[in-house]
Amino acid sequence: MKKIRCAIYTRKSSEEGLEQEFNSLDAQYEACAAYISSQKAEGWVLLPERYDDSGRSGGTLERPGLQRLLTDIDLGAVDQILVYKIDRLTRSLADFAKMVERLDAAGTSFVSVTQSFNTATSMGRLTLNMLLSFAQFEREVTAERIRDKIAASKKKGLWMGATVPLGYAADGRSLKIAKPDADVIRTIFDLYLKHGNTRVVKEAVDALGLKTPVRTLISGRVKGGAQFSYGHIHYILTNPVYAGRIRDHAKVYPGQHPPLIEPEVWDGIQDQLRSDAAKDRTFTKRNRNGARASASPLAGRIFDQTRDRLTPSHSKTAKGRKLRYYVSHRLVRGTALRDPSGWRLPAPELEDKVADLVQRHLNQPEVRAGILVDAIADETAEIVTRLAELTATTDTATDANYLCLVLVHRIDIAPGKIRIALSAESLAAQLNIDPARINEDLMTTTSPFRLRKRGVETKLIIGDEPAEIDETLLLNIARANRYFDLVRSGKTFAEIAETEGVSKRRVQQLIELTFLAPDVIRAVREGRQPVGMTSDWLKRHAFSPIWTEQRDAFVTL
């Protein structure tokens, strides 16, 4: 009888209790060893080497014990891995997929002694994928609890770590003023109050010989001692911590630490910085009336569902073509990867769609007839004529759009909806009437709003445009169900891959689409699937098998 060499892997997330004579790692090891003894008749033999990891998270593969085990597997020294529970090996479905490929290449399988399956069978692999989905879900829920705890602490004004701002020193869960760095910060703010220009402040700071503080990082590398950059000066001027406040993403709360700058002074500086930024966003192009146009005419007027402002941004293609966007401000600050609720919308297309919505709204008979409060017949006729001229497209499309965008006071976007509020003052100026006579009840329009993604391309669908069905995604869902039926009939992933003419990895990726919620699949069939849900996205990301969790996750893509 062939001997099956068995290795036991154990893991504990924290080091608490490891000092005990019989700890959690020992308990896991004994349970697995007893299971191996029960399979002695099958030729199972326990290897003497132990593979233990203490104080290591299951969310990463960078664990010394696990790496030693994988090295021995590559050398052909292990036939079977045993774990107490599957989440001891990994909590990440993506990491497990990588590990399975490595195990398959070495001809190694593994068994969870408290969960009755092993990866030697196709059904065992399918069960394992489902269990790992729940394990990953549990890990993400734990991370959410930690984030919520940090947010609640910041709401109370507590300092929750990270790099201590220049001018302060950590003092438990608060901050205390640290000299002489605090004097440097006050000097930078005083220079801005004097000059009102960051470029001049930068020159003055350099002239004074002020340098960034020298710090020794955990790695031992020394950093600092250089001149302040423009970005660093701007960061200091806009950091609410110097006004005695604590920032949590887009929200700012009163802090428990002493301010370096009076809050009223800091607020005034923010107003001036925003004013300067607004000036920088304009350029010298003139519209047909000679008014100065803006490179991003909706700048400062678009807000998302979190009340965060969308700011102008741009990138360049390989050929040097400039692509403009409106991006949620929290993403511009560098949290894009951590906040999937943010928006990044193509600017030209959004401006065209908004202008079209404004034109259609003002062209409605009930709006034209009722836009003027207490109007007599002659006034109504005159207003109708002026509105027709205002929304006419006889001039260039750019001018027509500009005139409509000038009327926009505020735009609120949320998944599935866009709301546009027009400015009574701007419309009154265009119509040459008293703003007080504008009917405010007719100054708002709401419309359906969706995104469709194809690779890197984003298309905006506003209003009653026909739904666009993702045929590739539909086809892949159908294939996934066919593969699942084959697995249930006893076929392995390798056999299915050979029959279908695809890789085994492709079969493993697609079969997860079987667990999509029925209403999500129905939405895909009707072309109204959640924003960002494409075959490419589903291939790169694990999703929860719990249907309610799927809906919550997909709506924020």
DABEL-V266442 format. One record per pair of residues at least 12 apart in sequence whose C-alpha atoms are under 8 Angstrom apart, sorted by the first residue. I is the first residue (numbers start at 0). J is the second residue. Records with the same first field share a line. If there is no record, write none. Layout:
I: J ; J
This chain:
0: 41 ; 42
1: 42
2: 42 ; 43 ; 44
3: 42 ; 43 ; 44 ; 78 ; 79
4: 43 ; 44 ; 45 ; 46 ; 76 ; 77 ; 78 ; 79
5: 35 ; 43 ; 44 ; 45 ; 46 ; 77 ; 78 ; 79 ; 80 ; 81
6: 45 ; 46 ; 48 ; 49 ; 50 ; 77 ; 78 ; 79 ; 80 ; 81
7: 28 ; 31 ; 32 ; 45 ; 49 ; 50 ; 80 ; 81 ; 82
8: 28 ; 49 ; 50 ; 51 ; 64 ; 65 ; 68 ; 80 ; 81 ; 82 ; 87 ; 88
9: 24 ; 27 ; 28 ; 50 ; 51 ; 52 ; 82 ; 83 ; 87 ; 88
10: 24 ; 51 ; 52 ; 53 ; 54 ; 55 ; 87 ; 88
11: 23 ; 24 ; 52 ; 53 ; 54 ; 55 ; 56 ; 87
12: 53 ; 54 ; 55 ; 56 ; 57
13: 53 ; 54 ; 55
14: 53 ; 54
24: 51 ; 53
27: 82 ; 83
28: 83
30: 83 ; 112
31: 81 ; 82 ; 83 ; 112
32: 45
34: 112
50: 64 ; 65 ; 67 ; 68
51: 64 ; 65
52: 64 ; 65
57: 86 ; 87 ; 88 ; 89 ; 90 ; 91
58: 89 ; 90 ; 91 ; 138
59: 89 ; 91 ; 94
60: 89 ; 94
72: 102 ; 105 ; 107
73: 101 ; 105
75: 105
77: 107
78: 106 ; 107 ; 108
79: 107 ; 108 ; 109 ; 110
80: 107 ; 108 ; 109 ; 110
81: 109 ; 110 ; 111 ; 112
82: 109 ; 110 ; 111 ; 112
83: 111 ; 112 ; 113
84: 111 ; 112 ; 113 ; 114
85: 111 ; 114 ; 127 ; 130 ; 131
86: 131 ; 134
89: 131
90: 131 ; 134 ; 135 ; 138
91: 131 ; 132 ; 134 ; 135
92: 128 ; 131 ; 132 ; 135 ; 541
93: 540 ; 541
120: 491
121: 486 ; 489 ; 490 ; 491 ; 492
122: 486 ; 487
129: 544
132: 541 ; 542 ; 543 ; 544
133: 543 ; 544
136: 543
150: 247
153: 245 ; 246 ; 247 ; 252 ; 254
154: 245 ; 247 ; 252 ; 253
155: 252 ; 253 ; 254 ; 255
156: 244 ; 245 ; 252 ; 253 ; 254 ; 255 ; 256
157: 172 ; 173 ; 245 ; 254 ; 255
158: 172 ; 173 ; 174 ; 245 ; 254
159: 172
160: 172
164: 240
165: 180 ; 181 ; 184 ; 212
166: 178 ; 179 ; 180 ; 181 ; 182 ; 183 ; 184
167: 180 ; 181
173: 255 ; 256
174: 255 ; 256 ; 257
175: 256 ; 257
176: 257 ; 259
180: 212
181: 259
183: 209
184: 235 ; 259
185: 259 ; 260
187: 200 ; 204 ; 232 ; 236
188: 236 ; 260
190: 203
192: 268
195: 271
197: 229 ; 232 ; 233
198: 229
201: 227 ; 228 ; 229 ; 232
204: 227
205: 226 ; 227
208: 226
209: 226 ; 227
210: 223 ; 224 ; 225 ; 226 ; 227
211: 223 ; 224 ; 225 ; 226 ; 227
212: 224
236: 265 ; 268 ; 269
237: 269
239: 251 ; 265
240: 254 ; 258
241: 258 ; 259 ; 260
242: 258 ; 259 ; 260 ; 261 ; 262 ; 265
243: 255 ; 256 ; 257 ; 258 ; 259 ; 260 ; 262
244: 256 ; 258
248: 329
249: 307 ; 329
280: 293 ; 294 ; 295
281: 293 ; 294 ; 295
282: 294
286: 398 ; 401
287: 398
292: 401
295: 311 ; 346
296: 401 ; 404 ; 405
297: 350 ; 404 ; 407
298: 310 ; 311 ; 325
300: 407 ; 408 ; 409 ; 410
301: 409 ; 410 ; 411 ; 412
302: 327 ; 409 ; 410 ; 411 ; 412
303: 327 ; 341 ; 342 ; 411 ; 412 ; 413
304: 411 ; 412 ; 413 ; 414
307: 327 ; 328 ; 329
308: 327 ; 328
309: 325 ; 326 ; 327 ; 328 ; 342
310: 325 ; 326 ; 327 ; 328
311: 323 ; 324 ; 325 ; 326
312: 324 ; 325 ; 326
322: 345
323: 345 ; 346 ; 347
324: 343 ; 344 ; 345 ; 346 ; 347
325: 342 ; 343 ; 344 ; 345 ; 346
326: 341 ; 342 ; 343 ; 344
327: 341 ; 342 ; 343
329: 341
339: 555 ; 556
340: 555 ; 556
344: 457
345: 457
348: 459
349: 459
350: 400 ; 404
351: 400
352: 461
353: 404
354: 400 ; 401 ; 403 ; 404
355: 400
357: 403 ; 404
358: 390 ; 403
360: 444
361: 386 ; 390
362: 386 ; 387 ; 390
366: 441
367: 379 ; 382 ; 383 ; 386
368: 383
369: 438 ; 441
370: 437 ; 438 ; 441
371: 436 ; 437 ; 438
372: 436 ; 437 ; 438
373: 436
382: 430
385: 430
386: 430
389: 402 ; 403 ; 429
390: 402 ; 403
405: 425
406: 421 ; 422 ; 423 ; 425 ; 426
407: 419 ; 420 ; 421 ; 422
408: 420 ; 421 ; 422
409: 421
412: 448
413: 448
414: 448 ; 449 ; 530 ; 554 ; 555
415: 447 ; 448 ; 449
416: 445 ; 446 ; 447 ; 448 ; 449
417: 445 ; 446 ; 447 ; 448
418: 443 ; 444 ; 445 ; 446
419: 443 ; 444 ; 445
420: 442 ; 443 ; 444
421: 442 ; 443
422: 442
423: 437 ; 439 ; 442
446: 461 ; 462
447: 461 ; 462 ; 463
448: 460 ; 461 ; 462
449: 461 ; 530
450: 530 ; 531
451: 530 ; 531
452: 530 ; 531 ; 532 ; 533
453: 533
454: 535
466: 525 ; 526 ; 527
467: 526 ; 527
468: 523 ; 524 ; 525 ; 526 ; 527
469: 523 ; 524 ; 526 ; 533
471: 534
472: 523 ; 533 ; 534
473: 523 ; 524
475: 509 ; 512 ; 534
476: 509 ; 512 ; 513
478: 509 ; 510
479: 506 ; 509 ; 510 ; 511 ; 512 ; 513
480: 510 ; 512 ; 513
482: 495 ; 506 ; 510
483: 510 ; 513
492: 506 ; 507
508: 538
509: 538
514: 544
515: 544 ; 546 ; 549
516: 546 ; 549
519: 550
529: 553 ; 554 ; 556
530: 553 ; 554 ; 555 ; 556
531: 553 ; 556
532: 553 ; 556
